[in-house]
Amino acid sequence: MGGIYWLASYPKSGNTWFRVFLSNLQADGDEPTDINALGLDGGIASARGWLDEVLGFDTAELSQDETERLRPEVYRWSLRDEAISYHKIHDAYTLTSDREPLVGREVTLGALYILRNPLDVALSAANHWHCSIDQAIDKMSNPEMALCRKRRALPSQVRQRLLSWSEHVLSWVDAPGLNLETIRYEDMLDDPQTTFSRAARHLQLPADAKRVAKAIRFSDFRELARQEAASGFRERPQRTERFFRSGASGDWRENLTEAQVKRIIADHGSVMRRFGYLYANGEPR
């Protein structure tokens, strides 16, 4: 049976890195796949071009709420295909005004949720959004946070309601009836073979050890940075110097002030504790 597996995450949590791994795993080639070929099969769930093509009219004529209400219909359309497809999504798991999950019911086979320590997310998001770290922390705590909410210049993606970082995480991991697997960015770094293999099995993809190991090797951050330096990266925001920065975890220790760390923990402590980012005494791991 065909359908969609959603590759879900809050922005700057490792989604693109995972998609490069997925591309290499599926290709099983003798050299790394081209990072600029990502998304050519439909790409992100919020792509305006995908919605317009399926609906047969320009969604620019609709309000953001009207467009959102039609999104499950667009995804349902893909059920005419018997294939399984994989699509990136940054939206929180929300309901439309018709009380239907934004991602649709019938079409959704499951989701992989990629989670990252919000202390590191704040740093990467500040670079990605071209704002200060304090502004990124504000955005991450804002329950009204959304991407592409302004209609000026008509962005290539439609509105994506993120909610706060904590709300985003919980919307997916606690979604009722959703076939979900959660992986942490930190485990992708520290134990890649186990973590990527578990993800591949959940997504009904080959998970034999040699093939997974090769896909991991071809998806190394040094390779991604090399490709970006040589050919650019089509998903890099215009005002961001580099998309693939360090790919490390724990950078917050050298780059966040004590006050900034305390703010993030105050905003998201319960979710951080649930997923192992805080010790029992509330100190960050």
C-alpha positions in Angstrom: 0.0 0.0 0.0 1.3 3.4 -0.9 1.5 6.4 1.4 3.7 8.9 3.1 6.2 8.7 5.9 6.8 12.1 7.4 10.3 13.2 8.4 9.3 15.6 11.1 11.4 18.0 13.1 11.7 21.5 14.5 14.0 23.5 12.2 17.7 23.0 12.6 17.4 19.6 14.3 19.0 17.3 11.7 16.3 16.8 9.2 18.4 17.7 6.1 21.2 15.5 7.4 18.8 12.6 7.7 17.4 13.2 4.3 20.9 13.0 2.8 21.4 9.7 4.6 18.0 8.5 3.2 19.1 9.5 -0.3 22.3 7.6 0.0 20.6 4.6 1.5 18.1 4.4 -1.3 20.6 5.0 -4.0 23.2 2.5 -2.6 25.7 3.9 -5.1 29.5 3.9 -5.3 29.7 7.6 -4.4 27.8 10.1 -2.4 24.5 11.5 -3.8 24.2 15.1 -4.8 22.9 17.2 -1.9 21.1 19.5 -4.5 19.0 16.5 -5.7 17.2 16.4 -2.4 13.5 17.1 -2.6 13.1 16.6 -6.3 10.5 13.9 -5.6 8.1 16.3 -3.9 10.3 17.6 -1.0 8.9 19.5 1.9 5.2 19.2 2.9 4.8 23.0 2.7 6.0 23.4 -0.8 3.6 25.8 -2.6 4.4 24.3 -6.0 3.3 20.8 -4.8 0.0 22.2 -3.5 -0.6 24.3 -6.7 0.1 21.4 -9.0 -2.3 19.0 -7.2 -5.1 21.5 -6.7 -4.9 22.9 -10.2 -4.9 26.6 -9.2 -2.7 29.2 -7.5 -2.9 29.0 -3.7 -1.8 32.7 -3.7 -5.5 33.4 -4.2 -6.4 31.8 -0.8 -5.9 32.9 2.7 -3.4 31.0 4.8 -6.2 29.3 6.7 -7.9 28.2 3.5 -4.7 26.8 2.1 -4.0 24.9 5.4 -7.5 23.3 5.2 -6.7 21.9 1.7 -3.4 20.4 2.6 -4.7 17.0 3.7 -6.5 16.7 0.4 -3.2 17.3 -1.4 -1.5 14.5 0.5 -4.5 12.2 0.1 -4.1 12.6 -3.7 -0.8 10.8 -3.4 -2.7 7.6 -2.4 -3.4 7.1 -6.1 0.2 5.9 -6.2 1.2 2.5 -4.8 4.7 3.8 -3.9 5.9 4.8 -0.4 7.3 8.4 -0.3 9.2 10.3 2.3 8.6 14.0 2.9 10.2 16.5 5.2 7.9 18.5 7.4 8.5 21.3 9.9 4.9 22.0 10.8 3.8 21.0 14.2 1.3 18.1 14.2 -1.9 20.2 14.2 -5.5 19.8 13.2 -7.2 21.8 10.4 -10.5 23.7 10.9 -12.2 20.4 9.9 -10.5 18.7 12.8 -8.4 16.5 10.5 -4.7 16.1 11.1 -2.8 18.5 8.8 -0.9 15.6 7.3 -4.1 13.6 6.6 -5.2 10.4 8.0 -5.5 7.8 5.2 -2.2 8.8 3.5 0.0 8.8 6.5 1.9 5.5 7.1 3.9 7.0 10.0 6.4 9.5 11.0 10.0 9.8 12.1 10.6 12.6 14.6 14.1 14.0 14.8 14.8 15.7 18.1 17.7 17.9 19.1 18.8 19.6 22.3 17.1 23.0 22.3 20.3 24.6 23.7 22.0 23.7 20.4 18.9 24.4 18.3 19.0 28.0 19.5 22.5 28.5 18.1 21.7 26.9 14.7 18.4 28.6 14.4 19.9 32.1 15.1 22.3 31.5 12.2 19.6 30.1 10.0 17.0 32.8 10.7 19.7 35.5 10.6 18.8 36.8 14.0 20.4 37.1 17.4 20.6 34.2 19.8 18.2 36.0 22.2 15.7 36.5 19.3 16.0 32.8 18.4 15.2 31.9 22.1 12.2 34.2 22.0 10.9 32.5 18.8 11.4 29.0 20.3 9.2 29.9 23.3 6.5 31.6 21.2 3.3 29.4 20.8 2.4 31.5 17.8 5.6 30.9 16.0 5.2 30.2 12.3 7.4 30.1 9.2 6.3 31.9 5.9 3.4 33.6 7.6 3.8 36.8 5.6 2.4 37.0 2.1 4.8 39.7 0.9 6.8 38.4 -2.1 4.8 35.1 -1.9 7.3 32.7 -0.6 7.8 29.3 -2.2 6.4 27.6 0.9 3.0 28.1 2.6 2.7 28.9 6.3 4.0 26.4 8.7 2.8 26.7 12.3 5.7 25.6 14.6 4.2 26.6 18.0 6.9 26.7 20.7 9.8 24.2 20.6 8.2 22.2 23.5 4.7 22.2 21.9 6.2 21.2 18.5 7.9 18.1 20.1 4.9 17.1 22.1 2.5 17.6 19.2 4.3 14.8 17.3 5.5 12.4 20.0 2.1 12.4 21.8 -0.1 12.4 18.7 -2.8 9.8 19.2 -2.7 6.8 16.9 0.4 8.0 15.0 2.9 5.3 14.0 5.9 7.2 15.3 9.6 6.6 15.9 11.7 9.2 17.6 15.5 9.6 17.2 17.8 12.2 18.8 20.3 14.2 16.9 22.9 13.4 19.5 22.4 9.7 19.1 22.8 10.1 15.3 26.3 11.5 16.1 27.3 9.2 19.0 25.8 5.9 17.8 25.0 6.3 14.1 24.9 2.7 13.1 22.2 1.8 15.7 20.2 5.0 15.4 20.1 5.2 11.6 19.4 1.4 11.4 16.4 1.8 13.7 15.1 4.7 11.6 15.5 2.7 8.4 13.6 -0.2 9.7 10.7 2.0 10.9 10.6 3.6 7.4 10.4 0.1 5.7 13.8 0.7 4.1 16.9 -1.7 3.9 18.7 -1.8 7.2 21.5 -4.3 6.6 24.6 -3.2 8.4 26.9 -2.7 5.4 24.4 -0.7 3.4 23.5 1.5 6.4 27.2 2.1 7.2 28.0 3.2 3.7 25.0 5.6 3.6 26.3 7.0 6.9 29.8 7.5 5.6 28.5 9.2 2.4 26.4 11.5 4.6 29.3 12.7 6.8 29.2 16.4 7.5 32.6 16.9 6.0 31.2 15.5 2.7 28.1 17.8 2.9 30.3 20.8 3.6 32.6 19.9 0.7 29.6 19.7 -1.7 28.2 23.0 -0.4 31.5 24.7 -0.9 31.9 23.3 -4.4 28.4 23.7 -5.7 26.3 25.6 -3.2 23.1 24.2 -1.6 19.7 25.1 -3.0 18.0 25.0 0.4 20.4 27.5 2.0 18.5 30.7 2.9 19.9 33.7 1.0 21.2 35.6 4.0 22.9 32.6 5.6 26.5 32.1 4.8 26.6 28.3 5.2 23.9 25.7 5.7 26.2 22.9 6.9 28.1 24.4 9.8 29.8 22.0 12.2 27.2 19.3 12.7 28.4 19.0 16.3 26.5 18.8 19.6 27.3 20.7 22.7 28.4 23.9 21.0 26.0 25.7 23.4 28.6 25.4 26.2 31.0 27.8 24.5 28.4 30.1 22.8 25.4 30.6 25.2 25.6 32.8 28.3 24.5 31.4 31.6 21.3 33.6 31.4 20.5 32.2 28.0 20.9 28.6 29.2 18.6 29.4 32.2 16.0 30.9 29.9 15.8 27.9 27.6 15.6 25.5 30.6 12.9 27.6 32.1 10.9 27.5 28.8 11.4 23.8 28.0 12.7 22.1 31.1 10.0 19.4 31.3 10.4 18.2 27.7 14.2 18.4 28.0 14.1 16.2 31.1 11.8 13.7 29.4 14.2 13.2 26.5 17.4 13.1 28.6 18.7 16.7 28.1 18.7 17.5 31.8 19.9 15.7 34.9 17.4 15.1 37.7 18.7 18.2 39.5 17.8 20.3 36.4 21.4 20.9 35.2 21.9 20.4 31.4 23.7 17.2 30.3 
